[in-house]
Structure formats: C-alpha cells, structure tokens
Amino acid sequence: MKLLTAAILALVLGLAVAWYTYFYKRRSTPYWVLAFFRFGWIGMLFFALFAPEQEEQVVVEQPQLISVRIDSSASLKSPVNGILDVLFDFEKKASVKWILSDFNSKQERNDELPWIYIGDGHIGVPAGTAPLASVLLEANALLSPPLIKNVIVPDRVEIGAKFDYRVRFNAGPESVHATFNGKSQNKSAAAFIAPDLPGRYLLTLTAEKNGIEDVIERSIEVVPYFNSIQVISPYPHPHVGMVTRLAQELGFTYHLLSWKEAKTQLKQLPTVAIGGGAVVFEQLDAQLDKPILWLDSSNEPPQGVADRIRTPKTLAFIGGPEYYTIRKRDKKKDKLQRIGQNWNGRGINWFQNGLAYPETGSVFRALIKGLLRDSRPDELRVSGPERLYQSQEAEWVVSVVNNRSLAQAAAVEMKITRDSEIFDVPQAIAIEGNGYIFSTSFSNAGTYALEINAEASNDPYSWRSTISVLPASIEQYRPFNKAFWDRHSKKELFRATDERTLQIALDNWELVGRSMVRTKKTPQHTLWWYWGAFLIFAFAEWLLRRRKGLS
C-alpha cells in the first residue's frame, strides 16, 4: 500500500470514528474538542497499521577474505609472530580479513580463498591455485641425506657363483668397505663369490665421510641351482657345444653329465637330453619336474631338400624368427614339437643347419632361452625403500610374476613389526596390471621388520626385509622448491622476506574492498514523537471525558 493511500484511509477512518462517537450518538450536544482528540489518536493508529515501510539503499563495506597459510615446519628458523603482528595491524586499517590456517593441513573451506604463504619455501607442489603473495623466511640448515643411496646386488645367487655389487651414493664418501661371508672389499663396485652352502648371507656396506659413518645391509639368498641347464650326452657332441656357447651370452651356468652319471647325479634343472630312446626319455621325464629338450645324438650331415617351417608361437614370443629352415637327414618329416612342457627336437641336426641357416640357429637360441624361462618359478617381487626419515611416506609395489614376467592376480597382505610387536598392517591398493601398493609412514626412528605374504593360483609366496627409519622429519631435509617459487614469482602481488619488507609491501598494496548495496526498510511510525503525539491525544481525550462526566 502506498503512503498517500494509507494517509487517506487513516484520515477517513479517524473522521468516521470521531463523527460516530461525538456527533451521531450525541446529536443534541456535540463535543468538538473531544472529537478532535479522538480523530487524532485514531487516525494515527490506523496510519501506523496501513503505512508502508520506508526503504533506504544502504552501501555496506565488506572486507576481502584472504587465507594466511602458515608453514610452521621443522625447517623454519625465523619466528612468525612478528610477521603476524604486521598483518594484524594492517587488518585494522584496511578492508581485509585474515583467515589463519596451517599450510600442512587440509584447507577445507579456505581452499577457494586467495591465500598468502608464510614459511621457508621448503614445500612440495601445493594443490589448487597459486599464492596471492608470499613471505619467504629463513630456514634452518638442512640435514644431509645418508651417504649411501642404495646398493645394486642380486637377491639370489647360485652356490659358488661370482656376483657383482655396486653402491650408489648421495655424496661421494672418503672410504667404502664391503664384507660378505668373511671376505672384504674396499671398493664401491666389485665382486664376491657365493659360498658352497645354501642359505641366507649378509652383505654389509660401510661408507664414511667427515667422520660420519653410514651402514647398510642386504640379505642375499644362496641357492643350489639358479639359472642353470644340465646337458646329458653319451659323448662330446656339437649340440653340447651350442649350449655351452650360449651360456655366456644368455647368462646361465651348465652342468655336463653322461647318461651313466645321470643315473646318480641327476639335478632338478631344465635339461638338454642328447640321444636315448623313447623309453629312456619317459624315465627321464618321470624323474624331472623341469622342462626337457630332446635332441638326436647323430651328427650325420643333413641331406635332401630344405624345408621352411613356421616357428612355434611360444618361441617366436621370446625372440625366435617367424620361420626356420632345415634339411632332413632322412625322408622323415620331423619338425620341432612341444609335448607338454618338453620340446622334441629330434630328427634335426641343429649344428649344421644352424651354420647353413642363421634363422635356425636363432630358433635353437630361443629354445634354450625358453627352457630357462619355463623352469623359473613364479616369484614375489617387491619394490620399496630401504631407508627413510620420520614422517616420510613409504610405498611398496608388490606383484607375483610368472616365468613370462607377467603379473598374476593374487591375494596379498603386509605386516610391519618392531621388536616383535605389530606396528602397522597396511591395506593393499590394487593398481593396473595385477600390482598392489602398500603405504605407511613411521613416526619414530628405528629398524622395522617387513613381512609380505601372497597367494596366487593356490601357491603361497613370502618376502622378508627390514627398513631403517632415520630420526628426522621430512621438512628437515626437503630442499627449497626453487622451481615452484620461480614459476609464480611474476604472478605474486608481493614477496617479502622479513617484517620490514612486508610492511613496505602492505603500504604499497592498493587493496580494493568489496561493497554490497542493501535495501533497509524502516516502519513509518518508529519515531518517538509519533507515539508521543498519539499518547497526548489519547490522554487528553480521556482527561476531558472524565471532567465532563462522560462514561
């Protein structure tokens, strides 16, 4: 309702009530003064009821909300109290409101606000937007990383075999000392000879620089046979020579046996059997659980027309050519055949055909390579750190790999203990390719035992190791993130390094506040004099009525 309409209604209703009360009911003696007072307070009452609110456009100034993320890490040397005092003084006179938060915690609602960084800059790459400005303070001297970064050495070697080790360093040491099974080396890269007894042996590596000593240990399993082939032949044969020549190229050892020696010295190894009849081969197959390659003992030169034969897919998969060529020594149409896990290569003079046709020699090479691959058991592979700092995230990638280096689906679990007490049981997170990730962090320094158990295709696997946690936090060794700060230096409004430079930057900051226009509605009758006049009219009428004796 408009103001004029409300005033007219109040006037009409006030006149109507006054007329009815003092003129219509009292026609003989009308009371003009009383009618005036009645008209006054009744009209004011109806006007207060009908009058619209008074609208006023009010501009409300709003301070700009800016998040101040404080990186109070262990590497920070300079205190932040003085910096905060400067910011709070600026807040009192500028259109800004600081929202304080911990840089290393989740920002939640503050994540969408523009933010200012306060710290030493020794950070990772933060998620989200770049900082509006920064105050980069002085940091403590960083802890030097361990001298030894890691050691490259096989986890498993064969008895009596020579194996190499190589140590990688974060900083060049003054001296290096390695010990294994009572033997010593003073080189960062050298070799040891495995003992003749199977078991687990400890390789200890010590490095020293500026009086600081760093030690790391690796457990090496010594096994009776590993990556080996046994060759059974009635007499020296060119096929034997082909196997021994491939030993160095493919990196395996070999054991030569006669058929007579095989009766008492047979080993559970992939086998190349030269000669022997079908009955002998069946007996050999019954004794071994490893694959066998059966070859002829005859060395008669091949005759006849050369045949071009397609290579079995399993051999082509590991590097064999698509086809191979052979000349038969007789009219038989023999060719290389797969029988279960075994190979039948009889009827082919591999030596002479290999000399005549290079692709045939390549197929024989793939045969030997396939024997090694097929005889290798599935294994549990674990990749992870050997040492880390307190609070540093540790991650292990686990997979069960078959003899074709393909990861298998498995059920895996991990347990971490310290002094025989369970520290953590991380949960496995599956990743693409049948791999699994375990992760955790260590709040206390010390040595922890790691145990991973897996099961794939109803076969159990296990892995044991240790990890050393050094007494430090990640902020004490993480370097200044120069790349991040250089990338955002041109986008920042200012970059200060202490209280003085921050004060100068804030004084020069043309901070524009935010304003909001709001409509303020005020009732017309909220003034004191309005209700004062109302009461005067009502009281005056009441008083005159009493004096005139009107009820």
Secondary structure, 3 states (H helix, E strand, C coil): CCHHHHHHHHHHHHHHHHHHHHHHCCCCCCCHHHHHHHHHHHHHHHHHHHCCCEEEEEEEEECEEEEEEECCCCCECCCCHHHHHHHHHHHHHCCEEEEEEECCCCCHHHHHCCEEEEECCCCCCCCCCCCCEEEECCECCCCCCCCEEEEECCCEEECCCEEEEEEEECCCCCEEEEEECCEEECCCEEEEECCCCCEEEEEEEEEEECCEEEEEEEEEEEECCCCEEEEECCCCCHHHHHHHHHHHHHCCEEEEECHHHHHHHCCCCCEEEECCCHHHHHHHHHHCCCCEEEECCCCCCCCCCEEEEECCHHHHCCCCCCEEEEECCCCCCCCCEEECCEEECCCCCHHHHHHHCHHHHHHHHHHHHHHHHHHCCCEEEEECCCEEECCCEEEEEEEEECCCCCEECCEEEEEEEECCEEEECCCCEEECCCEEEEEEECCCCEEEEEEEEEEECCEEEEEEEEEEEECCCHHHCCCCCHHHHHHHCCCCCCEECCHHHHHHHHHCCCCCCEEEEEEEEECCCCCHHHHHHHHHHHHHHHHHHHHHCCC
